[in-house]
Amino acid sequence: MFIKPRLMFYVLLTAFFGPEAQSESEVSPGSIILNQLRSLDSVEAEDWGIRNGCIALRRIRAISFRDDQVAIINLHRRQQAVLKLKRECRGIAEQGFIIDARSDQLCVRFSRLTQAKSGVSCEIEFIQPYVQLSEALSDTS
């Protein structure tokens, strides 16, 4: 029997934090995070403007690489998306990049990011909504 990873994670969290038999006045950090994890199932890429692996360039405010393979795209309305390259693209985080797009969209299949200094072209693996869970556990300590 195959269980989806997200469902398995949910099951493990439920087992760890116990049943939801808490009263509304007893809100634990675990239950807050559990509720946020449940809300991830309702996240639709279209709500971020991501359609068929593409996002309009006019929606992008900034792209900042965390390392040489993963970037956070800042969008309008305080939304963010995560962009992952198929392979590590050495130097892209430090030295910058040029967007090579065939149209007015950044697309997984058709666009590339070219490392500014070396000219190495890097292929995009995916663009997905980026949702952060609150730091509820650290707020209680």
N, C-alpha and C positions, 0 to 999 in steps of 0.2 A: 504494500500500500504506500503510495507516494503522498507526502504532506507538503504543501507549499511552505517555503522557508518563512514567509511572513506569518502564516498561521502557526507554524511550529514555535516561532519566537513568542507569539501571543500566548500559546499554551504554556510555555515555560514561565513567562511573566505571571500568568494567572496562578500557576502553582507556587511560585515564589512569594507573591504578595498576598496570597490567600483569597478566599471568596469575597465577593463584594457585599458582604453582609453588614457593612458599616453604615451607620446612620449618616444623614447629610451633614450633620455637625462634625463628624469625624472624617475629615478629608486628609488622607495621607499623601505624601509625595508619590508613593507607588501607585495610588489610584489615579492621581493626576496624570502621570506618565502613561498609565494603561489607557486612560480615556484618549490621550493624544495619539497613541499608537492605533487605536481603533479608528480615529478620524483619518488616518493615512489611507485607509481603504477607499475613501470618497474623493481622494485627490485625482483630478482629471487633467491631463497634460494640456487639453484645449483651453482650460481656464487660465493657463500661463501663456497662451498664444502659441503653443507648440503643436503643430499639426503635421503628421506624417514625417516626423523627425526634422522638421524645419521650423525656424522662428524668424520673423521679419526683422531685418536689421534696424528698422526704425524703433522697435520695441526695446532694443538693447541700449542700456545706459553706460555700462562698463563691463569689461571681462577681466577678472584677476585670477591668475594661476596660483594655486596653492603649492603645487610642485610641478614637475615637468610632464605631468600627465592629466591632472585634474584642475579644472577652473570653475569659478563661480561667476555666473552671468547675472548682473544686477539689471532688473527690468523695471518698468514703470509700476506704480502702485505697490512699491516695496516688495515685489515678488522677486524670487531668485530661481535660477535654474542651474543645474550642474552639467558641465560639459566634460566628457572624458575622451581622451585621445586613445586610439587603438594601441599605441605603444608610447613609451616614454620619449619625449621630444627634447633632448638635452639642450638646456639653455633657454628654453622658451619662457620660463618663469622669471628669469633674471634679465634677459636681453630683449624681451618683447617679441611681437609677432605682427604679421600682416594677414588680414582676412582675404582669402581668395575665394570669392563667391561668384557664381555664374549669373545670379539674379540679385534681387533685393532681399534675399533670404540667406540665412546661415543654415545649411542642410547637412545632415549626416552623410548622405550618399554623394553629394555633389560639391560641397565646400571643403576647403582645406585651410589650415593655419600654417603659415610659413614663418619659421624662426627668422627673426629680422637680421641677425648678424651672419649666420651661416647659409641661409637660404634653403635649409632643409624643410621639405614640405611634410606636414603631419596630418594624418587622416583622423576624422572624428568618429568615435565609436558610438556615442549616444549623447543626446541632450534630453534631460528629464527635469521635472519640477524638483526644487530643493526646498524641503520643509525641515526646519529646526525644531527639535523638542526643547521645551523650556528647561532651564537649569533648576528644576524644582527641588532636587535632592540637595544641591549645594546651598539653596536659600534657607533650608531648615537647620543647617549646622551652625 
